[in-house]
């Protein structure tokens, strides 16, 4: 099975759940994330502001900020690159590329990327070897190459996990899947 076929299968699985069911499933996934040792200890974390069909991170991000963690979110810059900005609250979000809410806060400069301890990375699917199937644009793979020391946590609903993800040389493997 190729990546395109697997994306379609996962999209079909997602459609079987209502938004309230996905919200309920999100709570369980985020509870496991909060208990993950590397995440719990990290002070500077990269998260993502979820789309409606992803594990809902909106309230969780606010909770992590309230706990004193520095939460960074990606901002799509062009057809190949994203930058990282500090999350400073929902009031500072604006709709960006692909209808993703993006922060307008302070830019987190590339020379500080090594300070990011944990990255919580969304995916269409993950396998038990840590391979990730994204949405097909390669933004995260290109970004993650710039932060080789980052502890990468792939996050998805359990029904999105598969036995095998087709991989290419450019794909970046996760350190942990939740």
C-alpha positions as CSV (number, residue, x, y, z in Angstrom):
1,X,0.0,0.0,0.0
2,X,1.3,3.4,-0.9
3,X,1.1,6.7,1.2
4,X,-1.8,8.1,-0.8
5,X,-3.9,4.9,-0.3
6,X,-3.1,4.8,3.4
7,X,-4.1,8.5,3.8
8,X,-7.5,7.7,2.2
9,X,-8.0,4.7,4.6
10,X,-7.2,6.9,7.6
11,X,-9.5,9.7,6.3
12,X,-12.3,7.2,6.0
13,X,-11.7,5.9,9.5
14,X,-11.9,9.5,10.9
15,X,-15.2,10.1,9.2
16,X,-16.7,7.3,11.2
17,X,-16.4,9.5,14.4
18,X,-18.4,12.6,15.3
19,X,-16.6,15.7,16.5
20,X,-17.8,15.0,20.1
21,X,-16.4,11.4,19.9
22,X,-13.1,12.8,18.6
23,X,-13.1,15.3,21.5
24,X,-13.7,12.5,24.0
25,X,-10.9,10.3,22.4
26,X,-8.6,13.4,22.5
27,X,-8.8,13.5,26.3
28,X,-7.5,10.0,26.6
29,X,-4.6,10.6,24.2
30,X,-3.6,13.9,25.9
31,X,-3.8,12.2,29.3
32,X,-1.2,9.7,28.1
33,X,0.9,12.5,26.7
34,X,0.8,14.4,30.0
35,X,2.1,11.3,31.7
36,X,5.0,10.7,29.3
37,X,8.2,11.3,31.2
38,X,10.1,13.4,28.6
39,X,7.1,15.6,28.0
40,X,6.4,16.0,31.8
41,X,9.9,17.1,32.4
42,X,10.3,19.5,29.4
43,X,10.1,23.2,29.9
44,X,10.1,24.2,26.2
45,X,7.8,22.2,24.0
46,X,6.8,22.3,20.4
47,X,3.1,21.5,19.9
48,X,0.6,22.0,17.1
49,X,-2.8,23.8,17.1
50,X,-5.1,21.0,16.0
51,X,-7.4,20.8,13.0
52,X,-10.9,19.4,13.5
53,X,-9.9,15.9,12.6
54,X,-6.8,15.8,14.8
55,X,-6.3,15.1,18.5
56,X,-7.7,18.4,19.9
57,X,-4.8,20.3,21.5
58,X,-6.5,23.7,22.1
59,X,-7.3,23.5,25.8
60,X,-4.3,21.3,26.5
61,X,-1.9,24.0,25.1
62,X,-3.5,26.6,27.4
63,X,-3.1,24.2,30.4
64,X,0.6,23.6,29.6
65,X,1.1,27.4,29.3
66,X,-0.6,27.8,32.7
67,X,1.8,25.2,34.2
68,X,4.7,27.4,33.1
69,X,5.9,25.6,30.0
70,X,7.0,27.6,27.0
71,X,4.7,26.3,24.2
72,X,5.9,26.8,20.6
73,X,3.7,26.4,17.6
74,X,4.6,26.2,13.9
75,X,3.7,28.9,11.3
76,X,3.8,28.0,7.6
77,X,6.0,30.5,5.8
78,X,6.0,29.3,2.2
79,X,5.5,26.2,0.2
80,X,8.4,24.4,1.9
81,X,9.2,26.0,5.3
82,X,7.7,26.8,8.6
83,X,9.0,28.9,11.5
84,X,8.3,28.5,15.2
85,X,6.5,31.2,17.3
86,X,5.8,31.3,21.0
87,X,2.2,30.8,22.0
88,X,0.9,33.6,24.1
89,X,-2.8,32.9,24.2
90,X,-5.8,32.3,21.9
91,X,-6.2,36.1,21.4
92,X,-2.9,36.1,19.4
93,X,-3.9,33.4,16.9
94,X,-4.7,34.1,13.3
95,X,-5.8,31.8,10.5
96,X,-2.9,30.8,8.4
97,X,-2.1,28.4,5.6
98,X,-4.3,25.3,5.3
99,X,-6.9,27.0,7.7
100,X,-4.6,26.2,10.7
101,X,-4.6,28.7,13.5
102,X,-1.1,30.1,13.9
103,X,0.4,32.3,16.6
104,X,1.5,35.9,16.0
105,X,3.7,35.9,19.1
106,X,7.5,36.2,19.3
107,X,9.5,34.3,16.7
108,X,11.6,31.5,18.2
109,X,14.9,31.9,16.4
110,X,16.6,29.0,14.6
111,X,19.7,29.4,16.7
112,X,17.6,28.5,19.8
113,X,16.0,25.3,18.2
114,X,18.4,23.2,20.3
115,X,16.6,24.4,23.4
116,X,13.3,22.8,22.4
117,X,13.2,19.6,24.5
118,X,10.1,17.8,23.1
119,X,8.1,18.1,19.9
120,X,4.6,16.8,19.8
121,X,4.1,16.0,16.1
122,X,0.7,15.2,14.5
123,X,0.3,12.6,11.8
124,X,-2.3,10.9,9.7
125,X,-0.8,7.6,10.9
126,X,2.1,6.0,12.8
127,X,3.5,2.5,13.1
128,X,5.1,0.9,16.1
129,X,8.6,1.5,14.6
130,X,8.0,5.3,14.9
131,X,7.4,5.9,11.3
132,X,5.0,8.8,10.5
133,X,2.6,9.4,7.7
134,X,1.9,13.1,7.4
135,X,-0.5,15.0,5.1
136,X,2.0,14.9,2.3
137,X,3.6,18.3,2.2
138,X,6.8,17.5,4.1
139,X,6.8,20.5,6.4
140,X,7.5,18.6,9.6
141,X,10.2,16.3,8.0
142,X,12.1,19.4,6.7
143,X,11.8,21.2,10.1
144,X,12.7,18.2,12.2
145,X,16.0,17.8,10.3
146,X,17.0,21.2,11.7
147,X,16.5,19.9,15.3
148,X,18.3,16.5,15.6
149,X,18.3,16.5,19.4
150,X,14.5,17.0,19.7
151,X,12.6,14.2,21.4
152,X,9.8,13.6,19.0
153,X,6.4,12.3,20.2
154,X,4.0,11.3,17.5
155,X,0.4,11.8,18.5
156,X,-2.8,10.4,17.0
157,X,-6.0,8.6,17.8
158,X,-5.5,4.8,18.3
159,X,-7.5,4.0,15.2
160,X,-5.0,5.9,13.1
161,X,-2.1,3.5,14.1
162,X,-1.2,1.0,11.4
163,X,1.2,-2.0,11.2
164,X,3.5,-0.4,8.6
165,X,4.0,3.0,7.1
166,X,5.7,3.3,3.7
167,X,8.8,5.4,4.2
168,X,11.2,7.4,2.1
169,X,14.7,8.6,2.9
170,X,13.4,12.1,3.8
171,X,10.9,10.8,6.4
172,X,11.8,11.5,10.1
173,X,11.1,8.8,12.6
174,X,9.5,9.6,16.0
175,X,11.0,8.6,19.3
176,X,7.7,7.7,20.9
177,X,4.1,7.3,19.7
178,X,1.1,8.1,21.8
